């Protein structure tokens, strides 16, 4: 049994290391933007340290720290993760963590020893779009006499900016890989058709069209739905107008129907403006009643990735204010 557990743990480490190797390096300009954000956050919250950490399966490393004379943290080589480090819990749970005073907590009483004497902690997980952990953004101080909890929403917004940066970075890298693949296919076709007169510019244009296809998906679907609504409803309204003289009440009712139609179309447009192409695909499958596992199988993604997109859909569409049911909300919007 111990051999099997050891082998399972080793396979998990290999899988995590492989996933990490697939992630692109963070460009310096992104780190510079993050540095500016955490410096401002440290000033606003009146705290000693705002940090960005980066983790692997077994290690944790300080990636960025707010500038300030009272920040005791220093950039060092990666250290081993363990339960007495606040950020380790945030990474493991992928949930925010608040520790108002570690010295009053049995769970966290040893943490200040490892955290440069910091007894106050507020931290958020930072993750890649496939839910693989990047690390954390956290605020630490020697006491709870600060404005961190008052500005909880500010730190949460910085976390969202960082997550979005990672998602965009990965999307750009994927597009580069797709472009390289398309170029390779193009070269193969050109080689196999060496005896045929080939217009190279046509192939280049086709490649550009294919690369832009995903960007155009959202607009195409939006236009289709707009056209369908107008095609179905507008003729009915015109037919009512031509049926005979309308009294004032009937004219007012027709105007109200047209306003409702315009509102419906505008709701559709709002949905397509805020959702990414992959989120639109997931939304349509949820609308059809598919489970996360079924969607993952169809889109060749992991279930955790689908769950991540579900959470984004609930947040972007404000599902809680629309009754709390994601599928029902999507059926009224898409």
SULDA-V287779 format. One line per field, one symbol per residue. burial: I if it has 9 or more other C-alpha atoms within 8 Angstrom, else O. A space follows every 10 residues. Layout:
# SULDA-V287779
burial: ???
This chain:
# SULDA-V287779
burial: OOOOOOOOOO OOIOOIIOIO OOOOOOOOOI IOOIIOIIIO IIOOIIIIII IIIIIIOOII IIIIIIOOOO IOOOOOOOOO IOOIIIIIII IOOIOIIOII IIIOOOOIII IIOIOOOIII IIIIIIIIII IOIIIIIIII IIIIOIIIOO IOOOIIOIIO OIIOIIIOII OOIOIOOIIO OIIOOIOOOI OOIOOOOOOO OOIOOOIOOO IOOIOOIIIO OIOOIIOOII OOIIIOIOOO IOOOOOOOOO IOOIOOOIOO IOOIIOIIIO IIOOIOIOII OIIIIIIOOI OIOOIIIOOO IIIOIIIIII OOIIOIOOIO OOOOIIIOII OOIO
